[in-house]
C-alpha cells in the first residue's frame, strides 16, 4: 500500500486523488505532517522529511524537490 502511494505521487498524481482511490488510509502520510509541524516548532532541520511534506501537501513537483534535496549544500550534522 505504501509503495502504491509513492508510485502514484512519483507519477505526479496529487495526494488527495491517490487517497480517494484507496480503501485504506496511506500509512505515513499523517506522520509526514506531524514531523513537519514538530520540526518547525522545535527549529530542527529535517530536509528529507521536509521534501516529502512539500510533495505530499504543497503539491511540489517530485523531480524538482528531489533535485533540490540532492544538490543542497553539504554541512556537518550533530
Secondary structure, DSSP 4 states (H G I P E B T S, - for coil): -HHHHHHHHHTT--HHHHHHT-SSPPTTHHHHHHHHHHHHHTT---HHHHHHHHHHHS---HHHHHHHHHTSPP----
